[in-house]
Amino acid sequence: MKTQQPIIRDDDEHRVLRFVPRTSSTLPDHPAIPASRTALKPAGDLSHYQQKPEPDDFRHRMLANAAAFAFTALLVGAGIWLAVTLADLRKTQDCVLMGRRDCARIAIQHP
């Protein structure tokens, strides 16, 4: 079995840098961020941004929920009807492709 040897290059393309973890006591002063921006300023009066609570309209919320439920039930019913119709068409098509002649459904009315 052939052993693999590392490729040694003489150029400075690849260097391993020593990782020195920082701790909270040795954080460097960053010259790009001015000290005035790092200092926290107290917030002023924020009542201008406060929203007024809207009254809870229970009737409107229940009507919206009922409409959403009806729409969802309608979508589920349409999906089930479509799946049953496609399965019936597939069954009829398979019957015809097998060469059978009695594939069509004949409705008989009882007197």
Order of alpha helices (4+ residues) and beta strands (2+ residues): alpha-alpha
